[in-house]
Amino acid sequence: MLCRKIVGQAAPTWGGVQMGRRVIPSLIQSKSQQLPFPVPIWKPEYKPCSSAPRSITGSASERTYSDFHIYKTRAAMAVRLLPPIFTSENGYKTLNRDGVMLLEFASANPGQQANGGPPPAGGINRTYNWANKVSFALSPVELGNILAGDAIGTEKGLVMFHDPAKTGKVGEPVKRLTLKQMQDGAISFNLNAGQDNVSVPVTKGEFEVLKSLAQFAIPRLLGFDVVFQ
């Protein structure tokens, strides 16, 4: 940038005082003494910024819950993660029980119109019977079987059995979860537990979301994320 030097011009004055950079503060002070009240001179105030992170979700002891739901005409399925359980002894923390991906199935409630007629086409304002839901807990290895493509790699699909009696729950029926690809490419999640038989068709996109959740969850369900904390 080019600068031109002004020659032969005196600095501007105010009240008979030359307006230079160095005389402005003294000018303000002298003029303020002639007024009935002092002229305040603003001085910026700087405060150090805190580097401590701000809490958004509240207390660190609060637990966070997140679900992934798939709603269909006849039933719905909810997906949630249950973290592993650790035990502390002699200053060490060890894994006591693996975490699981819990699948919860609920049948749709029978709907009807205001006049008592059959429900409208498409099941508008559909609700589900979550009070009588049926659940199936997928272990990390079972999630690995899903990621391996066993649900779509064979004609019979992927079949998994859970016997509640092996975990001390006597009297509960054996649960069977079947994942099988249908003709339109969707994956059928069918859960059979005694008299309960619930089926939820899962689209290709929804199935990809489930696989992404499984890939993210497996090391955490085994507690490996805690090792590096």
C-alpha positions as CSV (number, residue, x, y, z in Angstrom):
1,M,0.0,0.0,0.0
2,L,1.4,3.5,-0.9
3,C,1.4,6.3,1.7
4,R,1.7,10.0,0.9
5,K,3.3,12.4,3.3
6,I,1.3,15.6,3.8
7,V,3.5,18.6,4.0
8,G,2.6,22.1,5.1
9,Q,-0.6,21.2,6.9
10,A,-1.0,21.5,10.6
11,A,-2.6,18.8,12.7
12,P,-6.3,19.5,13.3
13,T,-7.2,21.2,16.6
14,W,-10.2,21.1,19.0
15,G,-10.7,23.8,21.5
16,G,-7.3,25.2,20.7
17,V,-5.5,22.0,21.5
18,Q,-3.7,20.1,18.7
19,M,-5.2,16.8,17.9
20,G,-2.3,14.4,17.9
21,R,-2.4,10.8,18.9
22,R,-0.5,11.4,22.2
23,V,-2.5,14.5,23.3
24,I,-6.0,12.9,22.9
25,P,-6.1,11.3,26.4
26,S,-4.9,14.5,28.0
27,L,-7.5,16.5,26.0
28,I,-10.3,14.3,27.2
29,Q,-9.1,14.5,30.8
30,S,-8.8,18.4,30.6
31,K,-12.2,18.7,29.0
32,S,-13.9,16.4,31.5
33,Q,-12.6,18.6,34.4
34,Q,-14.6,21.6,32.8
35,L,-17.8,19.6,32.7
36,P,-20.1,19.2,35.7
37,F,-19.5,15.4,35.6
38,P,-16.5,13.4,34.6
39,V,-16.4,11.8,31.2
40,P,-16.0,8.0,31.6
41,I,-13.2,6.4,29.6
42,W,-14.1,2.8,28.7
43,K,-11.4,0.3,29.3
44,P,-11.8,-3.3,27.9
45,E,-11.9,-6.0,30.5
46,Y,-10.4,-9.4,29.6
47,K,-11.3,-12.6,31.4
48,P,-9.4,-15.9,30.9
49,C,-11.4,-18.5,29.1
50,S,-12.0,-21.7,31.0
51,S,-10.7,-24.9,29.3
52,A,-12.9,-27.2,31.4
53,P,-15.6,-28.9,29.2
54,R,-19.2,-28.0,29.8
55,S,-21.7,-30.7,30.7
56,I,-24.4,-31.1,28.2
57,T,-26.2,-34.3,29.4
58,G,-26.0,-33.6,33.1
59,S,-24.2,-35.5,35.7
60,A,-21.4,-38.0,34.7
61,S,-23.2,-40.7,36.7
62,E,-26.3,-40.5,34.5
63,R,-26.8,-43.4,32.1
64,T,-27.8,-42.9,28.5
65,Y,-30.3,-45.1,26.7
66,S,-30.8,-45.3,22.9
67,D,-33.0,-47.5,20.9
68,F,-33.5,-48.4,17.2
69,H,-37.0,-49.2,16.2
70,I,-38.4,-50.9,13.1
71,Y,-42.2,-50.6,12.7
72,K,-44.2,-52.8,10.4
73,T,-47.8,-53.5,9.8
74,R,-48.2,-56.5,12.1
75,A,-45.3,-56.1,14.5
76,A,-42.4,-54.0,15.6
77,M,-38.9,-54.6,16.7
78,A,-36.7,-52.6,19.1
79,V,-32.9,-52.9,19.2
80,R,-31.0,-51.8,22.3
81,L,-27.5,-52.5,23.8
82,L,-27.0,-53.8,27.3
83,P,-23.4,-53.1,28.5
84,P,-21.2,-55.8,30.0
85,I,-20.9,-56.3,33.8
86,F,-17.6,-55.9,35.6
87,T,-16.4,-56.9,39.0
88,S,-13.7,-55.2,41.0
89,E,-11.3,-57.1,43.2
90,N,-7.9,-56.2,44.7
91,G,-7.7,-53.1,42.6
92,Y,-8.5,-54.8,39.3
93,K,-11.6,-54.8,37.2
94,T,-12.5,-58.0,35.4
95,L,-15.3,-58.9,33.0
96,N,-18.0,-60.8,34.7
97,R,-20.6,-61.1,32.0
98,D,-20.6,-60.0,28.3
99,G,-23.0,-57.4,27.1
100,V,-25.7,-58.3,24.6
101,M,-27.8,-56.7,21.8
102,L,-31.4,-57.1,22.9
103,L,-34.1,-57.5,20.3
104,E,-37.6,-56.8,21.6
105,F,-40.7,-57.9,19.5
106,A,-44.2,-56.6,20.0
107,S,-47.3,-57.4,18.0
108,A,-49.5,-54.6,16.6
109,N,-52.7,-53.9,18.5
110,P,-55.9,-54.6,16.6
111,G,-57.2,-51.2,15.5
112,Q,-60.7,-50.1,14.5
113,Q,-62.4,-47.1,13.2
114,A,-64.5,-44.7,15.3
115,N,-67.7,-46.4,14.1
116,G,-66.4,-49.8,15.1
117,G,-65.5,-50.9,11.6
118,P,-62.3,-52.5,10.4
119,P,-59.0,-50.6,10.7
120,P,-58.1,-48.3,7.8
121,A,-55.8,-49.5,5.0
122,G,-52.2,-49.0,5.9
123,G,-52.7,-49.2,9.6
124,I,-52.8,-45.4,10.3
125,N,-52.2,-44.5,14.0
126,R,-51.0,-48.1,14.7
127,T,-50.0,-49.0,18.2
128,Y,-48.1,-52.0,19.5
129,N,-48.4,-54.3,22.6
130,W,-45.1,-53.5,24.2
131,A,-46.5,-54.6,27.6
132,N,-46.4,-58.3,26.3
133,K,-43.2,-58.0,24.3
134,V,-40.9,-61.0,23.7
135,S,-37.1,-60.5,23.8
136,F,-34.1,-62.3,22.4
137,A,-30.5,-61.3,23.6
138,L,-27.9,-61.7,20.9
139,S,-24.4,-62.5,22.2
140,P,-21.2,-61.0,20.5
141,V,-20.6,-64.4,18.7
142,E,-24.2,-64.5,17.4
143,L,-23.8,-60.9,16.1
144,G,-20.6,-62.2,14.4
145,N,-22.7,-64.9,12.7
146,I,-25.1,-62.2,11.4
147,L,-22.1,-60.2,10.0
148,A,-20.7,-63.3,8.4
149,G,-23.7,-63.5,6.2
150,D,-25.2,-66.6,7.6
151,A,-28.7,-65.1,7.4
152,I,-28.5,-64.8,3.6
153,G,-25.9,-67.3,2.7
154,T,-28.0,-70.4,3.1
155,E,-31.5,-71.4,2.0
156,K,-32.7,-72.1,5.6
157,G,-31.2,-68.9,6.9
158,L,-29.7,-68.4,10.3
159,V,-31.4,-70.2,13.2
160,M,-30.5,-69.5,16.9
161,F,-31.9,-71.2,20.0
162,H,-31.9,-69.9,23.6
163,D,-33.0,-72.2,26.5
164,P,-33.9,-70.0,29.5
165,A,-33.5,-73.1,31.8
166,K,-29.7,-73.0,31.2
167,T,-29.7,-69.6,32.9
168,G,-31.9,-70.7,35.8
169,K,-35.2,-69.5,34.4
170,V,-37.2,-72.6,34.9
171,G,-40.6,-72.8,33.2
172,E,-40.0,-70.4,30.4
173,P,-40.2,-71.8,26.8
174,V,-37.3,-72.2,24.5
175,K,-36.8,-69.3,22.2
176,R,-36.0,-69.6,18.5
177,L,-34.9,-66.7,16.3
178,T,-34.8,-67.3,12.6
179,L,-33.3,-64.8,10.1
180,K,-34.1,-65.6,6.5
181,Q,-34.0,-63.6,3.3
182,M,-37.3,-63.2,1.4
183,Q,-37.9,-63.0,-2.3
184,D,-37.9,-59.2,-2.3
185,G,-34.5,-59.1,-0.6
186,A,-35.8,-58.2,2.8
187,I,-34.7,-60.2,5.9
188,S,-37.4,-61.8,8.0
189,F,-36.8,-61.7,11.8
190,N,-39.0,-64.4,13.2
191,L,-39.1,-65.1,16.9
192,N,-40.9,-68.1,18.3
193,A,-41.3,-68.6,22.1
194,G,-44.0,-71.0,23.1
195,Q,-47.3,-69.6,22.0
196,D,-45.8,-66.3,20.9
197,N,-44.8,-66.1,17.2
198,V,-43.8,-62.7,15.9
199,S,-42.3,-61.8,12.6
200,V,-40.8,-58.5,11.4
201,P,-39.6,-58.0,7.8
202,V,-36.4,-55.9,7.8
203,T,-35.5,-54.0,4.6
204,K,-32.0,-54.0,3.1
205,G,-31.3,-50.6,4.5
206,E,-32.6,-51.4,8.0
207,F,-30.5,-54.6,7.9
208,E,-27.4,-52.5,7.0
209,V,-28.1,-50.3,10.0
210,L,-28.3,-53.4,12.3
211,K,-25.0,-54.7,10.9
212,S,-23.3,-51.3,11.5
213,L,-24.6,-51.4,15.1
214,A,-23.3,-54.9,15.5
215,Q,-19.8,-53.9,14.2
216,F,-19.7,-51.0,16.6
217,A,-21.0,-53.0,19.6
218,I,-19.0,-56.2,19.5
219,P,-15.8,-54.9,21.0
220,R,-17.7,-52.9,23.6
221,L,-19.9,-55.8,24.6
222,L,-16.7,-57.7,25.3
223,G,-15.4,-54.8,27.4
224,F,-12.3,-54.0,25.2
225,D,-13.1,-50.3,25.2
226,V,-12.7,-50.2,29.0
227,V,-9.1,-51.6,28.7
228,F,-7.9,-48.4,27.0
229,Q,-9.6,-45.9,29.4
